[in-house]
Each structure stands twice: as C-alpha cells, then as structure tokens.
Amino acid sequence: MCALVFLISSLIIRFKTKQSLKRQLEYKNITLESLEAIARTIDAKDEYTNGHSIRVGYYSRQIAESLGIQADELDNIYYIALLHDIGKIAIPDSILNKPGKLTDDEFRVMKSHTVRGATILESISTIPQIVEGAKYHHERYDVHGYPEGLSGENIPYIARIICCADCFDAMASKRVYKEPFSQDVIISEFNRCSGTQFDPVISKIVIGMIS
C-alpha cells in the first residue's frame, strides 16, 4: 500500500513539474515574441535600419557568450539589446529619416534617444540592466561619448557589449547612404577604435568572431 501511495505521489509530482516547466517555457516565448515585436516596431520607424535591433540582440548575445558570460544571463542580454534603441520612438521622423547630415540642433535631439529610452524602460524591474543598455550604449571608452561622458569600466558592461554589436551592424549593413563595409575594413575599424570608442577586450572578441 505504501509503495502504491509513493508511486502515485511521484507521478503527481512529475506531472506538476512537467506542467510548471511547460508554463515557464510558454511565458518565456511570450516575453521573447513581445520584445521582438517591439524591436520590429522601433526599426519600422527608422527606414534606414530595418532589422537592426534584432541583429544587435543576436550579436550582443554571441559576444557575451564568447566572453564567457553565464548561460542564464544570455537571454537577458539579448532582451536588453533588442530594446537598446527604443528611445527612437520619441524622435521626430523628420530627424530620424533625414537623408542628409543633421544640424547641430537635430543631432542633439537624435542623441536624446538614449535618455528617452531609459525613461521608457525604467519601470521594468524583471530585466536587470535594461535601463543601462538603452541609456549608455553610445558612451565611448575614451570619455567622448554621450549622454554622460562616462569612460572605461565606468560604462556598464552591457552597454559596452551593445556598443560593439551596434557599430558592427552599422558597418556591416547596407544603408541608403552607403554599401556594407568589407570584413577587412570592419576589422580595421575595430582595431583602430579599440581603447577609444570600444572596450579593448570586447573589441578583440569581435575581431576574433569576424575572423
């Protein structure tokens, strides 16, 4: 009798565990599909960057994996990178889609997408560092970035990863004003900007991945 009760209890526990894991996977898929839909919405507003956010998410995850970041953090890094440009939703189309060079005033508005993105995302507490990813991905390792002019390791790690992924995609993608750069040119740029625009360790990882 005891053996039968134990067997039934074990089967019930296994069933409940299986159902719980199934629900967790469903919730994860819902989260992923929702964030990717938002990312596509961001890119749809900017006619020059179709697919940019999802590619940056993919590249950021690959860079993080090559850096040895723990597997359970990789999904969060992908999610954060997907929404790094969400502040562009608040930028006027006349500036975002201007084919020519921006004026100084227009460039100031464009740069504000980092802070605007941080404001949009600040109520999200379930994805650590999502605000930092949006706010600081245009900071430069040598202090000459924006919005706060942070430098070196004062720049959050996730933002340093996204910076490299973002710039790689900008160089590797066709835009209305340019053709994609060759791999040799991209490698040359990462070498040239290592320690100035880019974290030198992350830059080295990106060069290795390209090679």
N, C-alpha and C positions, 0 to 999 in steps of 0.2 A: 504493500500500500504506500509506504514511504517513498519507494522508488518511483511509483507512478506519479505521486504528487510532485516529486522533484523533476521528473521528465516534463510534466505539464507546465510547471513553473518556468523551466528552462526554455521551453518552446514559446511561452508567452513573452518572456524577456527578449528572446531573439527576434520575435515578430515586432515587438515595440521598438527595439533598437533599429531594426531594418526600416520601419516606418519613419522613425525620427531622422535617420540618415537621408532617407528619400526626401523628407520635407526640407532638410537643410540644403540639399542639392537644388531643390526647386527654388528656394529663397535665393540661393547664390545665383542661379540662372536668371531669375527675375531682376536681381540687382545688376548683373552684367548687361543684360539686354536693355535695361533702362538707361544705364550710364552710356552705353554705346549709342543709343538713340539720341541722347542729349549731345554727345560728341558730334554726331552727324548733323544735328541742328546748328551747332556752332559753326561747323565747316560750311554749311549751306549758306550762311550769311556772308561768308568771305569767298567770293568766286575764284580767288587765286589759290585756295588751299584745300581743295576737295580731298577728303580722306586723311588730311594732315593729323588730326587729333588721334585717330585710331592707330595710325602708323607710329606716332610718337609714343603712344601707350605700349605698342609692341616692342619698339626699340628700347624703351626705358626698362621694360621687363627683362629683355635679353641682356642689356648692360648690367643690370642688378644681379642677374644670375651669374654672369661672368665674374662679377666682383665677389661672389661667394655669399651673397645675402641669403638668409634662410628662406627656405621654400615657402613657409607660411606667411612671409611678408611680400612675396612676389605679386600676388593678386592685388594687394593694396597699392603697390607701386603702379601697377597697370591702371587701376581705377583713378589714382591721383593724376597720372599723366594724361588720361583721357580728358580730364576737365581742366587742364592747365590754362587753356585759352578761353574759359567760359566768360571772362570779363569782356570779350569782344562783342558779346550780345548787346552791351551798353554803348558801343562805339557807333557813331552815325555811319550809314552806308557810304555817304559821300567821301568820308575819310578812309574807311576800311577798304573800299574798292576803287580808290583813286589810282589810275594807271601811271601817273607821273610821280615825281618827287613830292613829298609832303613839305608844307611850310613848317617853320618852327612851331607855330601855334598848333597846327594839325598833328605834328609829331608828339607834342605834349599831351594832346588828347589821346592819341594812339597808345602812348606809354601808360596811360591811366588804366588800361585794361587789366594790369596786374593787380592794382589795388581794388578795382571794381570786382574782379574775380574773387579776391579774398573776402570781400564783403558779402558777396552772393553765397559763398561756401561756409561762412563762419558758424552757421547753425548746425552743420553736420558734425556730429560727435562720434560716429561709428567708424570713420575712416581717418586714423591718425595722420597728421601732417598734410591733409588735403589743402588747407589754407596756405601753408608754406609753399607747396608746389605751384599754386597759382600766383602767389604774390612775388616769389623770389626767383623764378626761372629765367629772368633777364638780368640778374645780378652777374657781375663778372669777377673772376678770381682775383683780378688786379685792382679792384675797388671802383672801376669806372662804369659799372652797370647801374640799373635802376630797379626799384624805386628808392632804395635807401642807401645805395653805395656801399653795400657790405663787401667784405673781401675774404678770400681764403676759406678757412674752415668755419668762419662765422656765417657763411652761407649754408643753410640747411642742406644736408646730404641729398635729400630727394630732389631739391631744386638744382643742384649741380648735375645730377644724372639727367634730369629733364632738359636742362640747358644743352647738353651734348646731343641728346636724342633729337631735340627740336632743331638745332643747327644742322645736324646731319640730314634730316628730312628736307630742310630748306635748300641745302646744296644739291641733294640727290634728285629732287623733284623738278619737273618742268613747270615753269610759271609763264605767265603771259609776256613777261619782260626778259626771260632767259631760258636757255636749254639746261637740262640736267648737267651738273659737273661730272667729269670722269672720276673714277675711283682714285687715280693718281693725284688729281687736283684736290679732292676731298682729304686724302691722307696728308697732302702737303699743307692744307689749311689747318688741320688738327695739330700737326707738328708745329706750325708757325704760331698758333694761338694757345699752345699748351703753356699753362702758367700765367697767361694774361687773361684771355676770355674763359678758358676751360681749366677745370681742375686737372692737373697733370697726370694723376693716377687714372682718372676716368678717361681722359683723352687717350692715354696709352692703350686702355682696354678697347676703346672704339677703333683705334687704328688696327689693333690685332684682329678684331672682328671683321673689319673691312678686308684686311689682307687675307 
